[in-house]
Amino acid sequence: MGTAAAARTVTDESGRHLSVPEDPRRVVSFAPSITEIIFVLGRQDRLKGVSRFSDYPPEAGQLPSVGSYIHLDVERIVASEPDLCFATKDGNPKDVVSRLAALQIPVYVVDPRNLEGVMETMLRMGDVLDAAPKAKAVVEEMRSRIDRVKALVAKAPSRPRVFFQIEISPIVSVGEQTFVNELIEMAGGTNLAKGPAPYPRFSREQVLALAPDVILVTSMARGGRFEQVREEWARWPSIPAVRHNRILMVDSNLFDRPGPRLVIALEILARLIHPELFVPDPLEKKK
């Protein structure tokens, strides 16, 4: 392997101090969101392994898998000879991080909790991966796009009532401690499921009583299942969302992954919640 690479001590987002290479060359990602960040930073050539479902951009799907988000394969990780791994505090098993640390394989843990946290994570990863200028440029563009959405929806006279459905049976939505709740509010909507439970369950009667103006269903309910959901809600014309044909489908990967595409999710939400503000579309002027 040649002479040992120069190292430095950093503090990750879980508060752990660890020694990492000055310029990591063999990197493994433990989550699809982390994989997306590494690609957007232009460091994909260093990726030697990714978690299952790392499918964006498409080239990520061609990389060796080291197991799923929750069930990581330590043997595969070690076999990839990484000089740095990236994990998430919320999801990846702690024992895997500990086992790799015992093998002198550094694991940098990220822990973004909101959109601002995602951008901070990108800046931190950019620093660790010797890609700070690229990270700064990407984050600056994200902030600019976020500001454009905020300025636009500030002109809206109302905040439509949104029910965001992520499961069909039982009906499950999103509460306060989720990225989707933040995106709904930032896009000028009111999240009808807002509350302390991150993923609250609802009966059909409860949703009818909430009378949402917009019902958004994620693509976890793919194909025919989405049509089934739309048909089931269509039986209840008392709901404004049904009367105004505003039962809509969105891509779950855009909303589930705390990565650079969250800004796209925000722009999509703004268009769906406030279509009246997008004729002509002001967000198409500059991307």
N, C-alpha and C positions, 0 to 999 in steps of 0.2 A: 504494500500500500504506500510505500515511500515514507518520507518524514511526516511526523504528526502535524496536522494543520493547526494554525494559531487559533486560540479560543478566547472567549470573553464571558463574563458573568452577566446574565440578564435576569430580570424578574418577570415571570409570566403573569397572566391575568387571574390566576388563583393564588398569587402571592408567593409562589415557590421561586427560590433562587436556583439557577442551573447554569452550567457551563455549556456554551454552544460554540460551534465553529464560527470564525469571523466571516467565512463565506461558504455556507453549507452547499454541498454538491450532490448529496444523496438524501432525498427527502421523502417521507411517507406521510400521507394524509389519512386521518381517521374519520373524516366526515365529508359528505358531498359539498357542503358549504365551504369548507376549508379548501377543497380541491378547486372550487370555482375562484376563490380568492387568489390561490397560487397561479392559476392561469391568467387572471386579469393583471397580475403583477409581472407577467412575462417570464415566470420562473418554471414553466411546465417541463422544460428540458431536464430539470433536476428531480422531477417526480419519479420515484422507483416503485411506488405502490400506492394504491388508493383503496378506500372502503367501497363496499358494494353500493350500487345506485349512484356512484359518481359518474353521471351520464351527461354532464354539461361542462364545457362544450363537448361535442360528440367525440373528439379525440380522447377525452378522459376515459371513455368507455373501453378504450383499447389498452389501457394500462393494467398491470397485474393487480389482482384483488388481494387484500389482506383480511378479508372477512367483512362482516356487516358492522354497522355503526355500534350495535350493542354487543355482538359476538365477534370480537376481533381475534385473529389467529396469530398468536405470539410467534410461533415457529416461522410462519410466512414473513412476518415483520422482520425478524432477525435475519432470515435468509436473504432479504433484500439489502442487507448491509447498510442501513441508514446511518447518517451522521447527525440526523435531526428528524424527529417526528412532531406532528401537530395534532393535538387532541382537543376535544371540547369538554368543558367541565360538566355540562348538562347533557349526559347521554353516554359518553364513553366510559367503560368500566374503570374504576380507580385501581383495581388490582393489576390491570394491564400496564398502567403507567408505572406502578411500583415495581413490577417485575422487570420492565425495560430499564428503569433507573438502576436496578440492582445489576444489570448487565452493562452498565455504563453507556446506555443509549439515551441521550437527552430527549425529553418529551416536553414541548412547549404547549401549555394549556391555555386555550382562549375561552372567554366567557362573556360574549356580548349579550346585553339584556334589552337593548332597544336599537333603533336605527342609528342614533349617535354612537352607541357602543360598537355597532358593526363597523362604522367608519374608523373608530379608534383602533379596533382590532386590525383592520387593514393597514393602518399606519404602523402599528407595532410589528406586524408580520413583514411589512416592507423593510423595516429597519433590520430585523433578524435575517432576512433573506438578501440583504445587500441590494434592495430595490426601493430605497426610500423616495427618490425623485418620482418614480412611476406611481408609487402608492399615493404620494401627495397630489399628483395630477389627477388620478382617478377619483380621489375623495373630493377634490375641488369641483370636478365635474358633477359628482353626485350632489354636493351641496347646492350647486347652481340649479340643477334640475328640481331639487326639493323646494328651493326658494320660489321657483316659477310656479310650481303647483300651489304653494301656500298663498302666493299673491293672487292667483287666479280664483281659488275657492273663497278667498276673503270677500270677493264680490258677490257671492251667492246669497240670495235673500233668505234661504232656509237650509236646514241640515236634515236631509232625508233620513228616515229610520231604516237601518240596515240590519238584516239577519244573515249572518255568514254561517252556512251549514257545511261542516266538514265530515259528518257521518250521516248515514241514512237511517239505519236501524240499530241502536236508538238514534234519535236526532241529537247531534252534538254541535255546539257552537264554540265561540272563543271569548274568553273573559279578559280582564284587565292585564294580567301578566303575560301578554302575548304580543308578538310583532304585529299580527293582523289587527288587533284592537288599535294600536298606535297608528297604523296605516289608514284605517277607516276614519279615525278622527282627523288625521292630517289631511285626508282627501275630502273633508267637508261633510262627513256623515256622522250619524249617531249610532253607536253599536248597541243594539237592543239586548245583547247578552252580557254587557259590561257588568262585572262583579268580581268578587275575590276568587272564585273558582276559575282556573285557567281554561278548562274545557267543560263547561256546564252542559248537562243533559236537559232536554226539553220534551214534553209531550206535545202532540200535535195541537191539542187544545190551548196549551200555553202560547204557542207560536201564533195561533189564530187571534188570541187575546191581545198580543203585542201589535198586531196589524202593521207589519213591516211595509215600507214603501218599496224596498228593494230586497230580493232574496238572492244571495250569491251562493252557489254550490261549487265546491272545489272539484277538480278533475280526479280526485280519489274515486269519485263516483263516475267512472268512465263510460263512454258510449251509451249503450242502451239504458244503463242504470240512471244516467242523468235524465234521459227522456222519461223514465219512469217517475223520477222525482218531480219533474215539471208537470207531468200529467196528474200526479197525486195532489200537488198544490193547486192545479187548475180547477179542481173540484170546489174550490172555496173562493168564489168571486167577491166575497166580502173583504178580502185582503187587497189593499191598494196595489201591491206588487203584482197580483194576478190581473186585476182590472186594467192595469197599464202595461201589461206584458213585460214586466221587469223581473222575471226569474231568469238569472243569467249564470253562465258557467265560467270559472276562472281556473288557470293552471296552478295546481297545488304546489308544484316545485318553485314557482316564483314567490309564493307566500310563506312556504314552510322553511326555506333555507336562509339563515342569517348571513347573506353574502351580498355581492354587488348588484344582483338583479332585484333587490328589494325596491330600488328606485323605480324600476320598470313596473313593479307591482303597484307602487303608489300612483304612477301616472295612469295605469289601467283603471284603478279604483276611482280616481278623480273623474275620468271619462264616463264610467258606468254610473256613478252616483250623481254627477252633474253634467249630463250630456248637453244641456242648454248652453254651457259655457264653452263648448268646443266646436262651434260652427261660426266661422272656420276654426280649425284646430290650432291654437297658439303654441302648443308644445311641439308642433312639427316644424316651426321656424328654425329651431336650433337644437341639435342633439349632440 
